[in-house]
Amino acid sequence: MHITVHLPDGSTHRLEALEGWRVMEVIRDWGLPIKGECGGACACATCHVRVKEEWLDRLIPASDEELEMLDGAFNVEDSSRLCCQIIMTPELDGLEVELAEDSLAELPPERLVVGG
């Protein structure tokens, strides 16, 4: 399975994803600059994404808790979701999201390569 992530700088990243993982975890673990400050507890809105329209009806509807957190995010649209609340399933293979500007983390000046 995979997801495609569009960043505000115009770059696109196709990431391998595992069933049962949160989309936020997939994005973070592949090293893309997502804040995800609460770690997936739906306690902030720092993993705000916009889901491509053709995928919206395949998602489980947002909970009241998620909608409340999105109320505190910037530039929320009808396609906005918290990607910590989107769990990968086979039906979501190929999911496309755009990371919202307010969810971008700053990258360190250089990355460490482990196992090189």
N, C-alpha and C positions, 0 to 999 in steps of 0.2 A: 504494500500500500504506500501511497505517497500523498503529500500535500504540496501545493504551490503557494509560496508566500511572496507577495509584492511589497517592496519597501518604498517609503516615500521618495527615495533618491532615484526611483525608476528601475532599480535592479529587481530581478526575479530569481527565486531560488526554489528548486524542486527538491523536497526533502523526503527521505524514507520515513515512514511512520509505522508504529506498531499498534495493533488492535488493543483497545483498552487504555491507551495513553491519552492524556489531555493534549489538545493542540498546542497549548502554551508550553508544555513540557517538550514537545517535539521541536518547536521553534527555539527554545532556550538551549536544549541539549545539542542542537546542531550549531550553536554559537552565534545565532543571529541576535541583534541588539534589542531584546525585549526586556522591559523592566520586570513585570511579573512579581511585584514586591511582596505580595502576601503568599506567594508560593502555590496558589491554586485554591485558596480557601474562600473565594468570592467575597473578600473583605476589602477590596480596592477596585479600581478600574484601570490598572496599569498594564493590562493585557488586552486592551480594546482593539478589536479588528473590525473590518468591514468585510462581510462575506459576499462573494460574488453572487449576483441575483439568482442564477440558475441552481445554486446550492441551498438557498434559504428554506425551501419546502422539505428538504431532506433532514433538516436539523430538528432535534427535540425542541419544542418552544422554550423560550427563556422563562426561568422561574421569576417569581415576584422579587426574590432576593437579588437576582442578576439585574433585573430592570431597575431596582433601587440603586444599585451600584452604577449602572450606566447613566442615571440621572446626574451623577457627579462628574461625568467625563465631558471632555470638550469635543465639539464637532460630531455629535452623535447623529447618525442617520438611521433610516428604517432597516438597513442591512447591518447595523452595529451589533456586535456580540462581545462577550468576554470569552476569550479563547480558552481560559481555564475551565469553562463550563461546557466545552465541546469535546466529547469523548470519541476517539477514533473507532469506527466500525467499518466493516467491509462496504457498507452503503456509502460511506464518505471517502472511499478511495478516489483520489483525484481532486479533493476539496481545494478551492482557491480562496485565499483571504488576502486582504491588504492590511498591513500593520498601520494603525493610526499614529499620527505624528506624536501625540502625547504619550504614547507607549514605548517610544524609542529610548533605549538605554545608551549611555555613552560607552563606547568601546575603549579598552585600555590602549595605550599607544602602540604596543606590540603584543601579539598573542604568543603564548608559550606552546610549543609543540611537544607533546608527550609521546615517547616511544618512537620518535622520529624518523 
